[in-house]
Amino acid sequence: MILKVTILLGVFLFCYYLLLSRFNGAQEKLISAKTQIQKNRSNLVQNRISYIELTRLDPNSGNFDFEKSDLITQIKKTNKDGLDDSTFPDEAKEIYKKQNMLLEKVFATNSYAGGVAILKSQESLEMLKDQTNLIMEWEFQLQERQKELELAQTQSGLKKWLQVPGQYR
């Protein structure tokens, strides 16, 4: 009798362990996908902000050269990070390649006004529109991953046990 109870308890605990580990694996995949999307979105948003701020600089400001240099450095850094990251989507890499070509044209000009004209050109506006669309798509994907994660936690009944520290809501 004790042997039957022990075996039954062992089988029950083993099934519970398999169910719990399967749920943890699925949840970890969702968290990993969400983290990657957030990283990509953050890089693209930083790039976009720097690019737009570059067009808004006041050439008569005392900090003009410093601010211009800082923004160009930020744009180059986010471009490099995006292009060098193997997990960064090809669609975003294409945006960065377009932006690099536009910046080469800007650097070839002799005046800030000529560079700003290129930064505000139709080609540049199309690139910014593509950036916006991609950022919005990633926002949607983040919302979907969050819903999936919350659904998985709610359905399991183990929400408090499996809460990831520092998880965004």
Secondary structure, 3 states (H helix, E strand, C coil): CHHHHHHHHHHHHHHHHHHHHHHHHHHHHHHHHHHHHHHHHHHHHHHHHHHHHHHHCCCCCCCHHHHHHHHHHHHHHHHHHHHHCCCCCHHHHHHHHHHHHHHHHHHHCCCHHHHHHHHCCHHHHHHHHHHHHHHHHHHHHHHHHHHHHHHHHHHHCCCCCCCCCCCCC
